[in-house]
């Protein structure tokens, strides 16, 4: 990681959480694209969380 101390602190406060969300989105996208159950995954994703 490079940058001044302020850049590092900003990343630790906000950027890290954003990066984590981006990682989760990418994993979900990969699951949908690569899954042999693509239609089921898409339908479940469209319903959202239940319960």
mmCIF entry with sequence, helices, sheets and N, C-alpha, C, O atoms, coordinates in Angstrom:
data_MODEL
# 
_entry.id   MODEL 
# 
_entity.id                         1 
_entity.type                       polymer 
_entity.pdbx_number_of_molecules   1 
# 
_entity_poly.entity_id                      1 
_entity_poly.type                           'polypeptide(L)' 
_entity_poly.nstd_linkage                   no 
_entity_poly.nstd_monomer                   no 
_entity_poly.pdbx_seq_one_letter_code       
;(UNK)(UNK)(UNK)(UNK)(UNK)(UNK)(UNK)(UNK)(UNK)(UNK)(UNK)(UNK)(UNK)(UNK)(UNK)(UNK)
(UNK)(UNK)(UNK)(UNK)(UNK)(UNK)(UNK)(UNK)(UNK)(UNK)(UNK)(UNK)(UNK)(UNK)(UNK)(UNK)
(UNK)(UNK)(UNK)(UNK)(UNK)(UNK)(UNK)(UNK)(UNK)(UNK)(UNK)(UNK)(UNK)(UNK)(UNK)(UNK)
(UNK)(UNK)(UNK)
;
_entity_poly.pdbx_seq_one_letter_code_can   XXXXXXXXXXXXXXXXXXXXXXXXXXXXXXXXXXXXXXXXXXXXXXXXXXX 
_entity_poly.pdbx_strand_id                 A 
# 
loop_
_entity_poly_seq.entity_id 
_entity_poly_seq.num 
_entity_poly_seq.mon_id 
_entity_poly_seq.hetero 
1 1  UNK n 
1 2  UNK n 
1 3  UNK n 
1 4  UNK n 
1 5  UNK n 
1 6  UNK n 
1 7  UNK n 
1 8  UNK n 
1 9  UNK n 
1 10 UNK n 
1 11 UNK n 
1 12 UNK n 
1 13 UNK n 
1 14 UNK n 
1 15 UNK n 
1 16 UNK n 
1 17 UNK n 
1 18 UNK n 
1 19 UNK n 
1 20 UNK n 
1 21 UNK n 
1 22 UNK n 
1 23 UNK n 
1 24 UNK n 
1 25 UNK n 
1 26 UNK n 
1 27 UNK n 
1 28 UNK n 
1 29 UNK n 
1 30 UNK n 
1 31 UNK n 
1 32 UNK n 
1 33 UNK n 
1 34 UNK n 
1 35 UNK n 
1 36 UNK n 
1 37 UNK n 
1 38 UNK n 
1 39 UNK n 
1 40 UNK n 
1 41 UNK n 
1 42 UNK n 
1 43 UNK n 
1 44 UNK n 
1 45 UNK n 
1 46 UNK n 
1 47 UNK n 
1 48 UNK n 
1 49 UNK n 
1 50 UNK n 
1 51 UNK n 
# 
_struct_asym.id          A 
_struct_asym.entity_id   1 
# 
loop_
_struct_conf.conf_type_id 
_struct_conf.id 
_struct_conf.pdbx_PDB_helix_id 
_struct_conf.beg_label_comp_id 
_struct_conf.beg_label_asym_id 
_struct_conf.beg_label_seq_id 
_struct_conf.pdbx_beg_PDB_ins_code 
_struct_conf.end_label_comp_id 
_struct_conf.end_label_asym_id 
_struct_conf.end_label_seq_id 
_struct_conf.pdbx_end_PDB_ins_code 
_struct_conf.beg_auth_comp_id 
_struct_conf.beg_auth_asym_id 
_struct_conf.beg_auth_seq_id 
_struct_conf.end_auth_comp_id 
_struct_conf.end_auth_asym_id 
_struct_conf.end_auth_seq_id 
_struct_conf.pdbx_PDB_helix_class 
_struct_conf.details 
_struct_conf.pdbx_PDB_helix_length 
HELX_P HELX_P1 AA1 UNK A 5  ? UNK A 10 ? UNK A 5  UNK A 10 1 ? 6  
HELX_P HELX_P2 AA2 UNK A 11 ? UNK A 15 ? UNK A 11 UNK A 15 3 ? 5  
HELX_P HELX_P3 AA3 UNK A 16 ? UNK A 34 ? UNK A 16 UNK A 34 1 ? 19 
HELX_P HELX_P4 AA4 UNK A 38 ? UNK A 47 ? UNK A 38 UNK A 47 1 ? 10 
# 
_struct_conf_type.id          HELX_P 
_struct_conf_type.criteria    ? 
_struct_conf_type.reference   ? 
# 
loop_
_atom_site.group_PDB 
_atom_site.id 
_atom_site.type_symbol 
_atom_site.label_atom_id 
_atom_site.label_alt_id 
_atom_site.label_comp_id 
_atom_site.label_asym_id 
_atom_site.label_entity_id 
_atom_site.label_seq_id 
_atom_site.pdbx_PDB_ins_code 
_atom_site.Cartn_x 
_atom_site.Cartn_y 
_atom_site.Cartn_z 
_atom_site.occupancy 
_atom_site.B_iso_or_equiv 
_atom_site.pdbx_formal_charge 
_atom_site.auth_seq_id 
_atom_site.auth_comp_id 
_atom_site.auth_asym_id 
_atom_site.auth_atom_id 
_atom_site.pdbx_PDB_model_num 
ATOM 1   N N  . UNK A 1 1  ? 0.848   -1.160  0.000   1.00 0.00 ? 1  UNK A N  1 
ATOM 2   C CA . UNK A 1 1  ? 0.000   0.000   0.000   1.00 0.00 ? 1  UNK A CA 1 
ATOM 3   C C  . UNK A 1 1  ? 0.895   1.225   0.000   1.00 0.00 ? 1  UNK A C  1 
ATOM 4   O O  . UNK A 1 1  ? 1.928   1.260   0.669   1.00 0.00 ? 1  UNK A O  1 
ATOM 5   N N  . UNK A 1 2  ? 0.487   2.220   -0.753  1.00 0.00 ? 2  UNK A N  1 
ATOM 6   C CA . UNK A 1 2  ? 1.286   3.435   -0.785  1.00 0.00 ? 2  UNK A CA 1 
ATOM 7   C C  . UNK A 1 2  ? 0.393   4.635   -0.504  1.00 0.00 ? 2  UNK A C  1 
ATOM 8   O O  . UNK A 1 2  ? -0.833  4.543   -0.568  1.00 0.00 ? 2  UNK A O  1 
ATOM 9   N N  . UNK A 1 3  ? 1.008   5.728   -0.201  1.00 0.00 ? 3  UNK A N  1 
ATOM 10  C CA . UNK A 1 3  ? 0.280   6.950   0.112   1.00 0.00 ? 3  UNK A CA 1 
ATOM 11  C C  . UNK A 1 3  ? 0.745   7.487   1.441   1.00 0.00 ? 3  UNK A C  1 
ATOM 12  O O  . UNK A 1 3  ? 1.545   6.871   2.145   1.00 0.00 ? 3  UNK A O  1 
ATOM 13  N N  . UNK A 1 4  ? 0.224   8.648   1.764   1.00 0.00 ? 4  UNK A N  1 
ATOM 14  C CA . UNK A 1 4  ? 0.600   9.234   3.045   1.00 0.00 ? 4  UNK A CA 1 
ATOM 15  C C  . UNK A 1 4  ? -0.256  8.634   4.161   1.00 0.00 ? 4  UNK A C  1 
ATOM 16  O O  . UNK A 1 4  ? -1.147  7.825   3.905   1.00 0.00 ? 4  UNK A O  1 
ATOM 17  N N  . UNK A 1 5  ? 0.021   9.034   5.384   1.00 0.00 ? 5  UNK A N  1 
ATOM 18  C CA . UNK A 1 5  ? -0.704  8.476   6.534   1.00 0.00 ? 5  UNK A CA 1 
ATOM 19  C C  . UNK A 1 5  ? -2.205  8.714   6.420   1.00 0.00 ? 5  UNK A C  1 
ATOM 20  O O  . UNK A 1 5  ? -3.001  7.841   6.767   1.00 0.00 ? 5  UNK A O  1 
ATOM 21  N N  . UNK A 1 6  ? -2.592  9.888   5.937   1.00 0.00 ? 6  UNK A N  1 
ATOM 22  C CA . UNK A 1 6  ? -4.015  10.196  5.780   1.00 0.00 ? 6  UNK A CA 1 
ATOM 23  C C  . UNK A 1 6  ? -4.695  9.268   4.797   1.00 0.00 ? 6  UNK A C  1 
ATOM 24  O O  . UNK A 1 6  ? -5.831  8.852   5.026   1.00 0.00 ? 6  UNK A O  1 
ATOM 25  N N  . UNK A 1 7  ? -4.019  8.934   3.698   1.00 0.00 ? 7  UNK A N  1 
ATOM 26  C CA . UNK A 1 7  ? -4.569  8.004   2.712   1.00 0.00 ? 7  UNK A CA 1 
ATOM 27  C C  . UNK A 1 7  ? -4.794  6.624   3.321   1.00 0.00 ? 7  UNK A C  1 
ATOM 28  O O  . UNK A 1 7  ? -5.819  5.984   3.087   1.00 0.00 ? 7  UNK A O  1 
ATOM 29  N N  . UNK A 1 8  ? -3.835  6.186   4.092   1.00 0.00 ? 8  UNK A N  1 
ATOM 30  C CA . UNK A 1 8  ? -3.935  4.870   4.732   1.00 0.00 ? 8  UNK A CA 1 
ATOM 31  C C  . UNK A 1 8  ? -5.088  4.858   5.735   1.00 0.00 ? 8  UNK A C  1 
ATOM 32  O O  . UNK A 1 8  ? -5.858  3.899   5.786   1.00 0.00 ? 8  UNK A O  1 
ATOM 33  N N  . UNK A 1 9  ? -5.205  5.899   6.515   1.00 0.00 ? 9  UNK A N  1 
ATOM 34  C CA . UNK A 1 9  ? -6.294  5.983   7.507   1.00 0.00 ? 9  UNK A CA 1 
ATOM 35  C C  . UNK A 1 9  ? -7.645  6.014   6.810   1.00 0.00 ? 9  UNK A C  1 
ATOM 36  O O  . UNK A 1 9  ? -8.578  5.344   7.252   1.00 0.00 ? 9  UNK A O  1 
ATOM 37  N N  . UNK A 1 10 ? -7.771  6.783   5.719   1.00 0.00 ? 10 UNK A N  1 
ATOM 38  C CA . UNK A 1 10 ? -9.027  6.828   4.968   1.00 0.00 ? 10 UNK A CA 1 
ATOM 39  C C  . UNK A 1 10 ? -9.396  5.444   4.446   1.00 0.00 ? 10 UNK A C  1 
ATOM 40  O O  . UNK A 1 10 ? -10.555 5.036   4.522   1.00 0.00 ? 10 UNK A O  1 
ATOM 41  N N  . UNK A 1 11 ? -8.407  4.723   3.917   1.00 0.00 ? 11 UNK A N  1 
ATOM 42  C CA . UNK A 1 11 ? -8.674  3.377   3.417   1.00 0.00 ? 11 UNK A CA 1 
ATOM 43  C C  . UNK A 1 11 ? -9.157  2.471   4.544   1.00 0.00 ? 11 UNK A C  1 
ATOM 44  O O  . UNK A 1 11 ? -10.120 1.723   4.375   1.00 0.00 ? 11 UNK A O  1 
ATOM 45  N N  . UNK A 1 12 ? -8.497  2.537   5.678   1.00 0.00 ? 12 UNK A N  1 
ATOM 46  C CA . UNK A 1 12 ? -8.875  1.667   6.798   1.00 0.00 ? 12 UNK A CA 1 
ATOM 47  C C  . UNK A 1 12 ? -10.264 2.001   7.316   1.00 0.00 ? 12 UNK A C  1 
ATOM 48  O O  . UNK A 1 12 ? -10.976 1.116   7.793   1.00 0.00 ? 12 UNK A O  1 
ATOM 49  N N  . UNK A 1 13 ? -10.654 3.249   7.230   1.00 0.00 ? 13 UNK A N  1 
ATOM 50  C CA . UNK A 1 13 ? -11.978 3.661   7.720   1.00 0.00 ? 13 UNK A CA 1 
ATOM 51  C C  . UNK A 1 13 ? -13.090 3.321   6.742   1.00 0.00 ? 13 UNK A C  1 
ATOM 52  O O  . UNK A 1 13 ? -14.152 2.862   7.163   1.00 0.00 ? 13 UNK A O  1 
ATOM 53  N N  . UNK A 1 14 ? -12.882 3.529   5.471   1.00 0.00 ? 14 UNK A N  1 
ATOM 54  C CA . UNK A 1 14 ? -13.974 3.365   4.506   1.00 0.00 ? 14 UNK A CA 1 
ATOM 55  C C  . UNK A 1 14 ? -13.615 2.425   3.359   1.00 0.00 ? 14 UNK A C  1 
ATOM 56  O O  . UNK A 1 14 ? -14.430 1.585   2.978   1.00 0.00 ? 14 UNK A O  1 
ATOM 57  N N  . UNK A 1 15 ? -12.445 2.546   2.818   1.00 0.00 ? 15 UNK A N  1 
ATOM 58  C CA . UNK A 1 15 ? -12.080 1.781   1.634   1.00 0.00 ? 15 UNK A CA 1 
ATOM 59  C C  . UNK A 1 15 ? -12.080 0.295   1.841   1.00 0.00 ? 15 UNK A C  1 
ATOM 60  O O  . UNK A 1 15 ? -12.448 -0.461  0.941   1.00 0.00 ? 15 UNK A O  1 
ATOM 61  N N  . UNK A 1 16 ? -11.675 -0.137  3.010   1.00 0.00 ? 16 UNK A N  1 
ATOM 62  C CA . UNK A 1 16 ? -11.614 -1.576  3.282   1.00 0.00 ? 16 UNK A CA 1 
ATOM 63  C C  . UNK A 1 16 ? -13.011 -2.183  3.246   1.00 0.00 ? 16 UNK A C  1 
ATOM 64  O O  . UNK A 1 16 ? -13.198 -3.273  2.704   1.00 0.00 ? 16 UNK A O  1 
ATOM 65  N N  . UNK A 1 17 ? -13.997 -1.485  3.820   1.00 0.00 ? 17 UNK A N  1 
ATOM 66  C CA . UNK A 1 17 ? -15.373 -1.990  3.814   1.00 0.00 ? 17 UNK A CA 1 
ATOM 67  C C  . UNK A 1 17 ? -15.918 -2.032  2.389   1.00 0.00 ? 17 UNK A C  1 
ATOM 68  O O  . UNK A 1 17 ? -16.598 -2.986  2.011   1.00 0.00 ? 17 UNK A O  1 
ATOM 69  N N  . UNK A 1 18 ? -15.624 -1.005  1.601   1.00 0.00 ? 18 UNK A N  1 
ATOM 70  C CA . UNK A 1 18 ? -16.057 -0.986  0.205   1.00 0.00 ? 18 UNK A CA 1 
ATOM 71  C C  . UNK A 1 18 ? -15.408 -2.122  -0.576  1.00 0.00 ? 18 UNK A C  1 
ATOM 72  O O  . UNK A 1 18 ? -16.067 -2.776  -1.385  1.00 0.00 ? 18 UNK A O  1 
ATOM 73  N N  . UNK A 1 19 ? -14.147 -2.356  -0.344  1.00 0.00 ? 19 UNK A N  1 
ATOM 74  C CA . UNK A 1 19 ? -13.443 -3.441  -1.030  1.00 0.00 ? 19 UNK A CA 1 
ATOM 75  C C  . UNK A 1 19 ? -14.048 -4.788  -0.658  1.00 0.00 ? 19 UNK A C  1 
ATOM 76  O O  . UNK A 1 19 ? -14.165 -5.670  -1.509  1.00 0.00 ? 19 UNK A O  1 
ATOM 77  N N  . UNK A 1 20 ? -14.426 -4.952  0.585   1.00 0.00 ? 20 UNK A N  1 
ATOM 78  C CA . UNK A 1 20 ? -15.049 -6.195  1.030   1.00 0.00 ? 20 UNK A CA 1 
ATOM 79  C C  . UNK A 1 20 ? -16.378 -6.413  0.320   1.00 0.00 ? 20 UNK A C  1 
ATOM 80  O O  . UNK A 1 20 ? -16.669 -7.525  -0.122  1.00 0.00 ? 20 UNK A O  1 
ATOM 81  N N  . UNK A 1 21 ? -17.194 -5.356  0.207   1.00 0.00 ? 21 UNK A N  1 
ATOM 82  C CA . UNK A 1 21 ? -18.471 -5.460  -0.498  1.00 0.00 ? 21 UNK A CA 1 
ATOM 83  C C  . UNK A 1 21 ? -18.260 -5.793  -1.972  1.00 0.00 ? 21 UNK A C  1 
ATOM 84  O O  . UNK A 1 21 ? -19.000 -6.591  -2.548  1.00 0.00 ? 21 UNK A O  1 
ATOM 85  N N  . UNK A 1 22 ? -17.252 -5.181  -2.572  1.00 0.00 ? 22 UNK A N  1 
ATOM 86  C CA . UNK A 1 22 ? -16.938 -5.481  -3.969  1.00 0.00 ? 22 UNK A CA 1 
ATOM 87  C C  . UNK A 1 22 ? -16.546 -6.944  -4.135  1.00 0.00 ? 22 UNK A C  1 
ATOM 88  O O  . UNK A 1 22 ? -16.930 -7.583  -5.115  1.00 0.00 ? 22 UNK A O  1 
ATOM 89  N N  . UNK A 1 23 ? -15.782 -7.481  -3.182  1.00 0.00 ? 23 UNK A N  1 
ATOM 90  C CA . UNK A 1 23 ? -15.388 -8.892  -3.227  1.00 0.00 ? 23 UNK A CA 1 
ATOM 91  C C  . UNK A 1 23 ? -16.612 -9.801  -3.147  1.00 0.00 ? 23 UNK A C  1 
ATOM 92  O O  . UNK A 1 23 ? -16.699 -10.798 -3.864  1.00 0.00 ? 23 UNK A O  1 
ATOM 93  N N  . UNK A 1 24 ? -17.550 -9.455  -2.277  1.00 0.00 ? 24 UNK A N  1 
ATOM 94  C CA . UNK A 1 24 ? -18.770 -10.255 -2.127  1.00 0.00 ? 24 UNK A CA 1 
ATOM 95  C C  . UNK A 1 24 ? -19.582 -10.226 -3.415  1.00 0.00 ? 24 UNK A C  1 
ATOM 96  O O  . UNK A 1 24 ? -20.059 -11.262 -3.878  1.00 0.00 ? 24 UNK A O  1 
ATOM 97  N N  . UNK A 1 25 ? -19.739 -9.039  -3.991  1.00 0.00 ? 25 UNK A N  1 
ATOM 98  C CA . UNK A 1 25 ? -20.473 -8.925  -5.250  1.00 0.00 ? 25 UNK A CA 1 
ATOM 99  C C  . UNK A 1 25 ? -19.828 -9.780  -6.345  1.00 0.00 ? 25 UNK A C  1 
ATOM 100 O O  . UNK A 1 25 ? -20.517 -10.446 -7.119  1.00 0.00 ? 25 UNK A O  1 
ATOM 101 N N  . UNK A 1 26 ? -18.507 -9.748  -6.392  1.00 0.00 ? 26 UNK A N  1 
ATOM 102 C CA . UNK A 1 26 ? -17.804 -10.523 -7.415  1.00 0.00 ? 26 UNK A CA 1 
ATOM 103 C C  . UNK A 1 26 ? -18.001 -12.019 -7.205  1.00 0.00 ? 26 UNK A C  1 
ATOM 104 O O  . UNK A 1 26 ? -18.156 -12.764 -8.173  1.00 0.00 ? 26 UNK A O  1 
ATOM 105 N N  . UNK A 1 27 ? -17.995 -12.461 -5.961  1.00 0.00 ? 27 UNK A N  1 
ATOM 106 C CA . UNK A 1 27 ? -18.216 -13.884 -5.684  1.00 0.00 ? 27 UNK A CA 1 
ATOM 107 C C  . UNK A 1 27 ? -19.613 -14.314 -6.101  1.00 0.00 ? 27 UNK A C  1 
ATOM 108 O O  . UNK A 1 27 ? -19.797 -15.396 -6.658  1.00 0.00 ? 27 UNK A O  1 
ATOM 109 N N  . UNK A 1 28 ? -20.608 -13.456 -5.829  1.00 0.00 ? 28 UNK A N  1 
ATOM 110 C CA . UNK A 1 28 ? -21.980 -13.775 -6.213  1.00 0.00 ? 28 UNK A CA 1 
ATOM 111 C C  . UNK A 1 28 ? -22.102 -13.829 -7.728  1.00 0.00 ? 28 UNK A C  1 
ATOM 112 O O  . UNK A 1 28 ? -22.729 -14.737 -8.275  1.00 0.00 ? 28 UNK A O  1 
ATOM 113 N N  . UNK A 1 29 ? -21.502 -12.857 -8.406  1.00 0.00 ? 29 UNK A N  1 
ATOM 114 C CA . UNK A 1 29 ? -21.538 -12.857 -9.865  1.00 0.00 ? 29 UNK A CA 1 
ATOM 115 C C  . UNK A 1 29 ? -20.888 -14.114 -10.431 1.00 0.00 ? 29 UNK A C  1 
ATOM 116 O O  . UNK A 1 29 ? -21.416 -14.715 -11.366 1.00 0.00 ? 29 UNK A O  1 
ATOM 117 N N  . UNK A 1 30 ? -19.762 -14.511 -9.880  1.00 0.00 ? 30 UNK A N  1 
ATOM 118 C CA . UNK A 1 30 ? -19.080 -15.724 -10.326 1.00 0.00 ? 30 UNK A CA 1 
ATOM 119 C C  . UNK A 1 30 ? -19.955 -16.944 -10.085 1.00 0.00 ? 30 UNK A C  1 
ATOM 120 O O  . UNK A 1 30 ? -20.021 -17.834 -10.933 1.00 0.00 ? 30 UNK A O  1 
ATOM 121 N N  . UNK A 1 31 ? -20.618 -16.996 -8.955  1.00 0.00 ? 31 UNK A N  1 
ATOM 122 C CA . UNK A 1 31 ? -21.514 -18.121 -8.653  1.00 0.00 ? 31 UNK A CA 1 
ATOM 123 C C  . UNK A 1 31 ? -22.631 -18.202 -9.681  1.00 0.00 ? 31 UNK A C  1 
ATOM 124 O O  . UNK A 1 31 ? -22.948 -19.289 -10.165 1.00 0.00 ? 31 UNK A O  1 
ATOM 125 N N  . UNK A 1 32 ? -23.226 -17.073 -10.017 1.00 0.00 ? 32 UNK A N  1 
ATOM 126 C CA . UNK A 1 32 ? -24.326 -17.064 -10.978 1.00 0.00 ? 32 UNK A CA 1 
ATOM 127 C C  . UNK A 1 32 ? -23.839 -17.500 -12.359 1.00 0.00 ? 32 UNK A C  1 
ATOM 128 O O  . UNK A 1 32 ? -24.499 -18.296 -13.028 1.00 0.00 ? 32 UNK A O  1 
ATOM 129 N N  . UNK A 1 33 ? -22.711 -16.992 -12.780 1.00 0.00 ? 33 UNK A N  1 
ATOM 130 C CA . UNK A 1 33 ? -22.211 -17.279 -14.127 1.00 0.00 ? 33 UNK A CA 1 
ATOM 131 C C  . UNK A 1 33 ? -21.710 -18.714 -14.245 1.00 0.00 ? 33 UNK A C  1 
ATOM 132 O O  . UNK A 1 33 ? -21.952 -19.376 -15.254 1.00 0.00 ? 33 UNK A O  1 
ATOM 133 N N  . UNK A 1 34 ? -21.019 -19.194 -13.225 1.00 0.00 ? 34 UNK A N  1 
ATOM 134 C CA . UNK A 1 34 ? -20.375 -20.507 -13.305 1.00 0.00 ? 34 UNK A CA 1 
ATOM 135 C C  . UNK A 1 34 ? -21.213 -21.652 -12.737 1.00 0.00 ? 34 UNK A C  1 
ATOM 136 O O  . UNK A 1 34 ? -20.817 -22.813 -12.838 1.00 0.00 ? 34 UNK A O  1 
ATOM 137 N N  . UNK A 1 35 ? -22.329 -21.349 -12.160 1.00 0.00 ? 35 UNK A N  1 
ATOM 138 C CA . UNK A 1 35 ? -23.115 -22.378 -11.500 1.00 0.00 ? 35 UNK A CA 1 
ATOM 139 C C  . UNK A 1 35 ? -23.871 -23.249 -12.502 1.00 0.00 ? 35 UNK A C  1 
ATOM 140 O O  . UNK A 1 35 ? -24.438 -22.738 -13.468 1.00 0.00 ? 35 UNK A O  1 
ATOM 141 N N  . UNK A 1 36 ? -23.879 -24.569 -12.274 1.00 0.00 ? 36 UNK A N  1 
ATOM 142 C CA . UNK A 1 36 ? -24.705 -25.432 -13.122 1.00 0.00 ? 36 UNK A CA 1 
ATOM 143 C C  . UNK A 1 36 ? -26.198 -25.234 -12.815 1.00 0.00 ? 36 UNK A C  1 
ATOM 144 O O  . UNK A 1 36 ? -27.065 -25.733 -13.532 1.00 0.00 ? 36 UNK A O  1 
ATOM 145 N N  . UNK A 1 37 ? -26.471 -24.500 -11.739 1.00 0.00 ? 37 UNK A N  1 
ATOM 146 C CA . UNK A 1 37 ? -27.847 -24.231 -11.315 1.00 0.00 ? 37 UNK A CA 1 
ATOM 147 C C  . UNK A 1 37 ? -28.187 -22.767 -11.545 1.00 0.00 ? 37 UNK A C  1 
ATOM 148 O O  . UNK A 1 37 ? -28.869 -22.146 -10.731 1.00 0.00 ? 37 UNK A O  1 
ATOM 149 N N  . UNK A 1 38 ? -27.709 -22.219 -12.656 1.00 0.00 ? 38 UNK A N  1 
ATOM 150 C CA . UNK A 1 38 ? -27.813 -20.781 -12.921 1.00 0.00 ? 38 UNK A CA 1 
ATOM 151 C C  . UNK A 1 38 ? -29.246 -20.261 -12.752 1.00 0.00 ? 38 UNK A C  1 
ATOM 152 O O  . UNK A 1 38 ? -29.447 -19.228 -12.113 1.00 0.00 ? 38 UNK A O  1 
ATOM 153 N N  . UNK A 1 39 ? -30.227 -20.947 -13.303 1.00 0.00 ? 39 UNK A N  1 
ATOM 154 C CA . UNK A 1 39 ? -31.604 -20.463 -13.207 1.00 0.00 ? 39 UNK A CA 1 
ATOM 155 C C  . UNK A 1 39 ? -32.086 -20.418 -11.766 1.00 0.00 ? 39 UNK A C  1 
ATOM 156 O O  . UNK A 1 39 ? -32.751 -19.463 -11.366 1.00 0.00 ? 39 UNK A O  1 
ATOM 157 N N  . UNK A 1 40 ? -31.761 -21.431 -10.989 1.00 0.00 ? 40 UNK A N  1 
ATOM 158 C CA . UNK A 1 40 ? -32.168 -21.451 -9.573  1.00 0.00 ? 40 UNK A CA 1 
ATOM 159 C C  . UNK A 1 40 ? -31.500 -20.329 -8.795  1.00 0.00 ? 40 UNK A C  1 
ATOM 160 O O  . UNK A 1 40 ? -32.134 -19.683 -7.960  1.00 0.00 ? 40 UNK A O  1 
ATOM 161 N N  . UNK A 1 41 ? -30.222 -20.098 -9.067  1.00 0.00 ? 41 UNK A N  1 
ATOM 162 C CA . UNK A 1 41 ? -29.491 -19.044 -8.370  1.00 0.00 ? 41 UNK A CA 1 
ATOM 163 C C  . UNK A 1 41 ? -30.084 -17.683 -8.708  1.00 0.00 ? 41 UNK A C  1 
ATOM 164 O O  . UNK A 1 41 ? -30.261 -16.843 -7.826  1.00 0.00 ? 41 UNK A O  1 
ATOM 165 N N  . UNK A 1 42 ? -30.388 -17.466 -9.977  1.00 0.00 ? 42 UNK A N  1 
ATOM 166 C CA . UNK A 1 42 ? -30.974 -16.194 -10.396 1.00 0.00 ? 42 UNK A CA 1 
ATOM 167 C C  . UNK A 1 42 ? -32.346 -15.978 -9.746  1.00 0.00 ? 42 UNK A C  1 
ATOM 168 O O  . UNK A 1 42 ? -32.646 -14.877 -9.284  1.00 0.00 ? 42 UNK A O  1 
ATOM 169 N N  . UNK A 1 43 ? -33.170 -17.015 -9.709  1.00 0.00 ? 43 UNK A N  1 
ATOM 170 C CA . UNK A 1 43 ? -34.487 -16.886 -9.103  1.00 0.00 ? 43 UNK A CA 1 
ATOM 171 C C  . UNK A 1 43 ? -34.367 -16.573 -7.613  1.00 0.00 ? 43 UNK A C  1 
ATOM 172 O O  . UNK A 1 43 ? -35.076 -15.709 -7.098  1.00 0.00 ? 43 UNK A O  1 
ATOM 173 N N  . UNK A 1 44 ? -33.478 -17.271 -6.930  1.00 0.00 ? 44 UNK A N  1 
ATOM 174 C CA . UNK A 1 44 ? -33.286 -17.034 -5.494  1.00 0.00 ? 44 UNK A CA 1 
ATOM 175 C C  . UNK A 1 44 ? -32.754 -15.624 -5.254  1.00 0.00 ? 44 UNK A C  1 
ATOM 176 O O  . UNK A 1 44 ? -33.163 -14.960 -4.302  1.00 0.00 ? 44 UNK A O  1 
ATOM 177 N N  . UNK A 1 45 ? -31.854 -15.168 -6.103  1.00 0.00 ? 45 UNK A N  1 
ATOM 178 C CA . UNK A 1 45 ? -31.305 -13.822 -5.965  1.00 0.00 ? 45 UNK A CA 1 
ATOM 179 C C  . UNK A 1 45 ? -32.351 -12.758 -6.208  1.00 0.00 ? 45 UNK A C  1 
ATOM 180 O O  . UNK A 1 45 ? -32.310 -11.696 -5.587  1.00 0.00 ? 45 UNK A O  1 
ATOM 181 N N  . UNK A 1 46 ? -33.274 -13.022 -7.089  1.00 0.00 ? 46 UNK A N  1 
ATOM 182 C CA . UNK A 1 46 ? -34.345 -12.067 -7.377  1.00 0.00 ? 46 UNK A CA 1 
ATOM 183 C C  . UNK A 1 46 ? -35.334 -11.941 -6.239  1.00 0.00 ? 46 UNK A C  1 
ATOM 184 O O  . UNK A 1 46 ? -35.948 -10.889 -6.056  1.00 0.00 ? 46 UNK A O  1 
ATOM 185 N N  . UNK A 1 47 ? -35.494 -13.018 -5.465  1.00 0.00 ? 47 UNK A N  1 
ATOM 186 C CA . UNK A 1 47 ? -36.400 -12.970 -4.315  1.00 0.00 ? 47 UNK A CA 1 
ATOM 187 C C  . UNK A 1 47 ? -35.797 -12.221 -3.146  1.00 0.00 ? 47 UNK A C  1 
ATOM 188 O O  . UNK A 1 47 ? -36.510 -11.610 -2.351  1.00 0.00 ? 47 UNK A O  1 
ATOM 189 N N  . UNK A 1 48 ? -34.499 -12.271 -3.049  1.00 0.00 ? 48 UNK A N  1 
ATOM 190 C CA . UNK A 1 48 ? -33.829 -11.630 -1.915  1.00 0.00 ? 48 UNK A CA 1 
ATOM 191 C C  . UNK A 1 48 ? -33.909 -12.486 -0.674  1.00 0.00 ? 48 UNK A C  1 
ATOM 192 O O  . UNK A 1 48 ? -34.426 -13.603 -0.719  1.00 0.00 ? 48 UNK A O  1 
ATOM 193 N N  . UNK A 1 49 ? -33.403 -11.974 0.437   1.00 0.00 ? 49 UNK A N  1 
ATOM 194 C CA . UNK A 1 49 ? -33.421 -12.757 1.678   1.00 0.00 ? 49 UNK A CA 1 
ATOM 195 C C  . UNK A 1 49 ? -34.833 -12.980 2.190   1.00 0.00 ? 49 UNK A C  1 
ATOM 196 O O  . UNK A 1 49 ? -35.694 -12.104 2.115   1.00 0.00 ? 49 UNK A O  1 
ATOM 197 N N  . UNK A 1 50 ? -35.037 -14.155 2.701   1.00 0.00 ? 50 UNK A N  1 
ATOM 198 C CA . UNK A 1 50 ? -36.349 -14.497 3.265   1.00 0.00 ? 50 UNK A CA 1 
ATOM 199 C C  . UNK A 1 50 ? -36.205 -14.770 4.739   1.00 0.00 ? 50 UNK A C  1 
ATOM 200 O O  . UNK A 1 50 ? -35.174 -15.257 5.204   1.00 0.00 ? 50 UNK A O  1 
ATOM 201 N N  . UNK A 1 51 ? -37.248 -14.449 5.463   1.00 0.00 ? 51 UNK A N  1 
ATOM 202 C CA . UNK A 1 51 ? -37.218 -14.799 6.882   1.00 0.00 ? 51 UNK A CA 1 
ATOM 203 C C  . UNK A 1 51 ? -37.097 -13.660 7.710   1.00 0.00 ? 51 UNK A C  1 
ATOM 204 O O  . UNK A 1 51 ? -37.057 -13.787 8.933   1.00 0.00 ? 51 UNK A O  1 
# 
